[in-house]
């Protein structure tokens, strides 16, 4: 299939999950993106578990493409897995956009989900997937600081479902040791799944839903796409955006 005109295709890259709610949540997000930017072509590719896999999505495209990771930090998937798959699609003029975090639009989505869950004040644990990559952890800390500012300066402690510390339970205990009793969970996940559920189970109070099809997250996808597409030359080297 061919790309319409010269506009790049937006390829949203999701991790994939055995939880069927994850794919439905991502599809809802992409429907919102399409509605915001008709007639932009928007495709989906997964790194594992779910169909279509990213390699299969890229194989049926022609022309230009911008891969937008539905991931919030520059960890192994962004730095290695996605470029590796893209390197096998030499028929495309393509690039990889920056990941979704940190960014003010991400913070707006996190804030919105907290308010929807009933948050009215108190400390917050920002739950993320986790990575051994220090750049990913630094990005999560920046997002936590930005969310703290958006909430008026309340403490926001990052916590992780895997590969990094503290866990949600440990972050909750840290906040309690400093006298905080009202503690909410902000879910920095695109969709429901194993990690989001694990973090929610360790939270003592209000739990915000994963970001899903939040309007601010859809705008962030388009922002990342636009920035990468503007820098896409006539013949693009396969590379990850800085």
Number of C-alpha atoms within 10 A of each C-alpha: 8 11 15 13 8 9 15 26 23 26 26 24 24 23 19 21 19 12 14 12 13 23 22 14 18 23 17 15 23 22 14 17 23 18 12 14 12 9 10 16 16 18 20 22 22 23 19 14 12 18 14 16 19 24 18 15 17 24 15 12 18 18 18 24 27 25 30 27 26 23 21 24 28 25 20 13 16 24 16 12 12 22 18 15 15 22 15 13 20 12 15 22 19 31 26 27 26 25 24 22 21 22 15 15 19 25 24 18 22 27 20 19 22 24 13 12 16 12 21 11 14 14 21 30 26 26 29 25 21 23 20 13 15 13 13 20 22 14 19 27 18 16 25 24 20 19 25 20 14 15 18 9 12 15 19 26 24 26 29 27 21 16 12 16 16 18 22 26 17 14 24 25 13 14 19 14 10 8 9 15 14 17 23 26 29 33 26 28 21 24 26 22 18 15 19 21 14 16 25 23 12 16 20 15 15 19 24 23 23 24 27 22 20 19 17 18 24 23 18 20 24 18 17 21 25 16 14 23 22 9 11 19 12 9 11 14 14 18 16 19 16 9
